[in-house]
Amino acid sequence: MSSHGIFRPPGRDLFFLPMAAQVTYLTEEGFAKAKAELEQLRSVERPAASRAIAEARDKGDLSENAEYDAAKEAQGMLEMRIAALEGMLASARLLDRSKVGTDTVQILNRVRLLNLGTRKEMTYTLVPEKEANLKEGKLATTTPIAAALLGHKQGETVEVTVPAGTMKLEILEISI
């Protein structure tokens, strides 16, 4: 090992030691969805990309074949997505709903809020970042609103700084 964190095995080129994988927290639903997407990419999309490359290759000179270049680029993007999903699933930790309480706001809670400025009610479920979907009312715990709510109790008012200014939200209900 050199002084720069580089390992040099005998007879091999230089390579860096792998970094520790980042843990990804997922619900069982999110894990199943990611696994299904990975299976779809491997069994359907990957063979389709290979066929597209083969068809483009059959059309002649590869140096001036834009269809071939596009198919190779699409395959590269597909392989990147597959690798990302494989890495995420390998480092995934499942969140156990049975251990989630409702005394304070925490991940996997459904929180009913009242915006004190607009008097409008809203309901969000706080989820891991990879499962966030605002259309479904799933808010990532890393967003300003969710981060401000974490640890607070029903009946408390929370001030949240958002790009549009400051919001005051009252926690009306915490459920699972």
C-alpha positions in Angstrom: 0.0 0.0 0.0 1.4 3.4 -0.9 1.1 6.5 1.2 -1.8 7.7 -1.0 -4.4 5.0 -0.1 -3.7 3.2 -3.4 -3.1 -0.6 -3.3 -0.7 -2.0 -5.8 -1.0 -5.8 -6.1 2.0 -7.5 -7.6 1.8 -7.7 -11.4 -1.4 -5.6 -11.6 -2.3 -2.1 -12.6 -3.1 0.5 -9.9 -6.6 0.5 -8.5 -8.3 2.2 -5.6 -9.7 0.3 -2.7 -13.5 0.2 -2.9 -15.5 2.6 -0.7 -18.0 1.3 1.7 -21.5 1.0 0.3 -24.0 3.5 1.4 -26.9 2.1 3.3 -30.3 2.7 1.7 -33.4 2.5 3.9 -36.5 1.1 2.2 -40.0 -0.2 3.1 -40.9 -3.7 2.0 -43.1 -2.1 -0.7 -40.1 0.0 -2.0 -37.8 -3.0 -1.9 -40.3 -5.1 -3.9 -40.8 -2.3 -6.4 -37.0 -1.9 -7.0 -36.5 -5.6 -7.3 -39.3 -5.9 -9.9 -37.8 -3.0 -11.8 -34.4 -4.7 -11.8 -35.9 -7.9 -13.0 -37.7 -6.0 -15.8 -34.5 -4.3 -16.9 -32.5 -7.6 -16.9 -35.1 -9.8 -18.6 -36.8 -7.5 -21.0 -34.9 -4.2 -21.5 -31.3 -5.7 -21.7 -32.2 -8.2 -24.5 -34.1 -5.5 -26.4 -31.0 -3.2 -26.2 -28.8 -6.1 -27.5 -31.2 -6.6 -30.4 -31.2 -2.9 -31.2 -27.4 -2.9 -31.3 -27.3 -6.0 -33.5 -29.9 -4.6 -35.9 -27.9 -1.3 -36.2 -24.6 -3.2 -36.6 -26.2 -5.1 -39.5 -26.8 -1.8 -41.4 -23.1 -1.4 -42.4 -20.3 1.0 -41.6 -20.2 1.6 -37.8 -18.1 4.8 -38.1 -21.1 6.7 -39.7 -24.0 4.8 -38.1 -25.9 7.1 -35.8 -28.4 4.4 -35.0 -25.6 2.1 -33.7 -24.2 5.0 -31.6 -27.6 5.7 -30.1 -28.2 2.0 -29.4 -24.8 1.7 -27.6 -25.5 4.8 -25.6 -29.0 3.5 -24.6 -27.4 0.2 -23.6 -24.8 2.1 -21.5 -27.6 4.1 -19.7 -29.5 0.8 -19.1 -26.4 -0.9 -17.6 -25.8 2.1 -15.3 -29.4 1.9 -14.1 -29.1 -1.9 -13.5 -25.8 -1.4 -11.6 -27.4 1.4 -9.5 -30.4 -0.8 -8.6 -28.2 -3.8 -7.8 -26.0 -1.6 -5.5 -29.1 -0.1 -3.8 -30.7 -3.5 -3.2 -27.4 -5.0 -1.9 -27.1 -2.3 0.7 -30.8 -2.0 1.5 -32.1 -2.1 5.1 -35.8 -2.8 5.5 -37.8 -0.5 7.8 -40.1 -2.5 10.2 -43.5 -0.8 10.4 -44.3 -2.8 13.6 -41.6 -0.8 15.4 -43.0 2.6 14.3 -44.8 4.5 17.0 -47.1 7.5 16.9 -45.9 9.5 20.0 -43.7 11.6 17.8 -43.4 12.1 14.1 -41.0 9.6 12.6 -40.3 7.8 9.3 -43.3 5.8 8.0 -45.8 7.9 9.9 -48.8 9.4 8.2 -49.0 13.0 9.4 -52.1 15.3 9.0 -51.1 19.0 9.1 -52.8 22.4 9.1 -50.9 25.2 7.3 -51.7 28.1 9.7 -51.0 30.7 7.0 -53.4 29.3 4.4 -55.7 27.3 6.8 -55.3 24.4 4.4 -55.0 20.8 5.6 -52.6 18.4 4.0 -51.6 14.8 4.7 -48.2 13.2 4.1 -46.5 9.9 4.7 -42.9 10.3 5.6 -40.8 7.8 3.6 -37.1 7.1 2.6 -35.8 9.4 -0.1 -35.8 6.6 -2.8 -39.6 6.2 -2.3 -40.7 9.8 -2.3 -43.7 10.6 -4.6 -45.5 13.8 -4.0 -48.5 12.8 -6.1 -49.0 9.8 -3.8 -48.5 12.0 -0.7 -45.2 10.4 0.1 -42.7 12.9 1.4 -39.0 12.2 1.7 -37.6 12.6 5.2 -34.8 14.8 3.7 -37.2 17.5 2.5 -37.4 20.7 4.6 -41.0 20.0 5.7 -40.5 16.4 6.8 -37.1 17.2 8.5 -38.8 19.9 10.5 -41.6 17.6 11.6 -39.4 14.7 12.8 -39.5 14.3 16.5 -42.5 16.6 17.1 -45.8 15.6 18.8 -49.4 15.9 17.9 -50.7 19.4 18.7 -47.3 21.1 18.3 -46.7 23.9 15.8 -43.6 23.7 13.6 -41.9 26.4 11.6 -40.5 25.3 8.3 -38.2 27.3 6.1 -39.0 26.6 2.5 -37.8 28.4 -0.7 -41.0 30.5 -0.7 -40.4 31.7 2.9 -41.5 30.4 6.3 -44.5 28.2 7.0 -46.2 27.4 10.3 -47.7 23.9 10.4 -49.7 22.4 13.2 -49.5 18.7 13.6 -53.2 17.5 13.8 -52.7 13.8 13.7 -49.9 11.2 13.6 -50.8 7.7 12.4 -49.2 4.6 10.8 
